[in-house]
């Protein structure tokens, strides 16, 4: 039986997490990063699911190999981004060198103040998007996510900055979509990750790195129902203290009638997956779906 991402048990230790957070905030980042070596080695040795999922992905990406050193580098990159969440959440953006590749059409859509959907994936750091919000000084951003998944680490990070916690809309809430609609109607932006769905959710089957995957239709439906553009955002970890943020307009603001949505969602999903492949060929170790994503294990 294929294990879905939401069925994975959290392996976090809240006491260790709090200690590492406090340590990271009171020591130079270079010292805090020393923790990443043993933590990454632990998951390499004692998390067979993560190890197998990493190897499966690395085999599929033409820019990588799936040897043990590449798997370790993949896990280490993920650990680096998790640690950096502590700094991004607490507003310590000055610790990083951020480069940008911003599509002028996407920027124009944001300046229009008619609302938009930011569509990311489990690639790089979604938290680093807050740097983009700072760059676009008047950009208001709400994140739509499953707060109950990895609840321990979410609680620990929430304690670092309650304002950040308040910028999250929990998808599990019954009124989540109404909250998202209100944000967009106020001319602000809703951000969400579109590469994972849950059982029972409407999906679109696509080809990613030569394998069939199911991409949730929900993010595209939201944009088409509310008539706002979709902007794809990736904040990839480049190494050291460097991140690279790309912003690309995926679709125009179109309020599509119900009988036209399926065809539009099909096309938008295919375009979205192409963008995922493109960014992962450039930054291959930024893929952070450590479960049987292709259903092949």
N, C-alpha and C positions, 0 to 999 in steps of 0.2 A: 504493500500500500504506500502511495506517495505521501510524504509528510509535507503539509502546507506550512507556510511561514508562520501563520498565526497559531499553529499547534506546537511550535518549538518552545521548550521550557527555558525560562530565563536563568542564566548561570551566574548572574551578578551577586556579589556579596555587599550588602548596603554599608556595612562598617568599613570595608576596604575601599568602597567607592567614595565615601565621605572623607576618608583619610587621604586618598589620592587627590581629591578635589582641593582639600585644604593645603596639602603639600604643594600642589601645582600653583596655587594662588600666592604662596609665600616663598617660593623659590624661583630662580630663573627657569624659563621654559626648557632650556637645554638640559638642566638637571632633572626636571620632572620627566623628560622624555626617556631617561634611563630606565624608568619602569616599563617602558614598552617592550624592551627586549625579552625579559622573563615572561611577561604577560602573553606576548605573541607566541613564545615557545610553548607555554602551557596549552594554549588552544591548538597549536599544531600537533601536540602530542596526545592531548586528552579530549579533543572534540572531533571524532571521526566524521560526523555529519558536515561540519564546517570544512574539514580537510578535503573530503570527497567532492563537496559542492565547488570549492575553489578549483580543484583539479579539473572538474568537468567544464567549468567556464573557461579556464586558461587553455584547455585543449581546443575550444571552439574559436577563441579569439586568434586571428592569424598573426597578431603582433606579439604573442607570448608563447612560452613553452609551459608544460605542466610538471616540471621537475620539482623536487622538494624545496629547493631554494626559491623558486618562483612562488610556490604556495606560501612559504614563510613571508616573502616580501608582500604578497597580497594581504595576508593577515596583519602584518606590521603596518601597512598603509591604512588599513581600517582602524587599528588601534590608535594611530597618530591622529586621525580625524576625530575619533571619539574624545581623545584628550583635548584637542583644540576646541571642542564644543564648550569646555569649561571657560576658555578665554573669550570666545565669541558671545556666550550667554552673559558674561559679566562685563561686556563692553570693552574688553582689552584689545581693540582692533589694531592698536599701534604695534603690537607684537608681530604683525604679519605684513608681508608685501603682497598686495593684491593687484593683479592685472585684469583688464577688462576687454572684452570683445562684444560691443553692444550694437545690435542691429538698429540702424536709424529708424526703420519702420516700427520696431518695437518701442523705442523711446517716444516716438510720436504718438503711439497708441496710449502710452502711460500719461503723456502730457495732456491728452484729451480729457482726462478726468471723468471718463464714463464707465470705469470699472474694467477689470480684466481678470483672467485666470492665469496664474503662474503655474506651469506644469513642469515638475522635476521628475527625478527618479532616485532610486537608492544608488546614486552615483555621487561620489565626493561628499561635500558638506552642505546640507540644506541650511544649516545655521549660518554659513558664510554669506547667504543671501542678504542677511541683515546689513552687510557692508554695502550692498547695492541700495538698500533702503536709506542708508546714510548718504550715499553719493547722490541719490535723488531725494533731496532733503525733505520734500513734502510727500513722499511715497508712504502710504499706510498699508501695512501688510498683515493679514491674518492667515495663520496656518491651519489647514484642515487635516487632522491626523488621528490615528488610533492611539489614544493616550494609555489604554489598558495594556498594550503590548510593550514588553520590557518596562513594566510599571515601576520597578525599583529604581532603575537608573533615571527614569523620568522624574520620579519624586525627588531624588537627590539633586538633579539639575534644576528643578523648579525652585528648590530652596535657595539656590544661588541668586535668583533674580525673579521675584514674583511678577514683575511687569511682563517678562517674557512668557511666563505661564499664562498670563491673562490674554496674550495674543494668540492663543491656541483655541481652535474649535474642535471639540472631541467628536469624531465621526459617529461614535457610538451613541451620542445623545439623540433623542428622538427629534429634536428641533434643529439639528445641525445644518440641514439644507436651508432652513429658513434663516438661520444666522448668516450663512454664507450669502444668501440672496440679499439680505439687508446690507452687508458689507459692500457688495458689488453695486447695489443701487445708490449707495452713498458715494460712489466714485472711487472706492478703494480696491485693493487687490486681494484675492484669495489665492493662497499657494497650497499645492498638494502634490504628492508623489503618485505618478500614474502607472507604475510598473508592477504593482501587486494588487490583486483582488482577493475577495473572500468567497468561500463556497456559497453558491446561490446567487452571486452577483452576475449581472449580464456582462459577458466578455466578447472580445473580438479576437479571433485566432490569427496570428501573424507569424512570420518567419524572422527569427533573430539569430544571427550567426549560424544559419543553416539548420536550426531546429525550431519546431513549432512551439509557440508560447501563447498564453492567453493574457490579453491586456484588458483591464477593466474599461467599460464604456462610460462609466459615471462622470469622469472629469470632462469629457467631450460633451456629454449630454447637458451638464450644467451650463457650459458656455453657449451651447446652441439654444437652450431654453431661455436663457437670460439675454442673449444677443450681445455677447462681449467677446473680444479677441482672446485667443489662446497664445501665450508667450512661453516658449520653452526656456528653462533656466537650468544651467549646470554650474556648480562651483567646485571645480576639481582641484585635488591636492597635487601639487607639482613636485613637492619635496622641500626639505628644510622648513622655512617659514612662509613658503610661497603657495598662493592659491590663484586660480584663473577662473574668472566668471564670464560665462557666455550667455547672451540674451538674444533669442531668435524668435521672430514672429511666425507662428505656425498657421494661424488663420485670422481672417478678418472678423469683424463684429457682425455675425449673421444670426438672426432669430429665425431658425428653421422650423417649418411646420412638422408635425409628427411624422407624416408620410414620407418626408425627405431625410429624416435624421439618420436612419440606418446607413444609407449610402454615404452620407457625409462623414459619419463616424468611422466607417470603413476606410475612407481615404485619409482622414486625419490620423487614424491609428497607424496606418502604414508609414506616413510621413514622420510621425513621432518615433517609431522604431528605427527608421533610417537615421534620425538624429542621435539616438542612443548608440547605434553601431559606430557612427562617425566619431563621437566623442570618446568612446571606449577604445577605438583603434589608436587614438592619440594619447590617451591616458588610461592604459589597460588595467592598472591595478586599482582603479577607483570604483569597481563594480562591487557592491556590498550586499548582495543577496546570497547569504551563506546557507542556502537550503537547496533542495532538489528543484531548481527553477524550471528546468526543461523536462522534468518527470522521467529522467533517463537512468536514475541510480537505483 
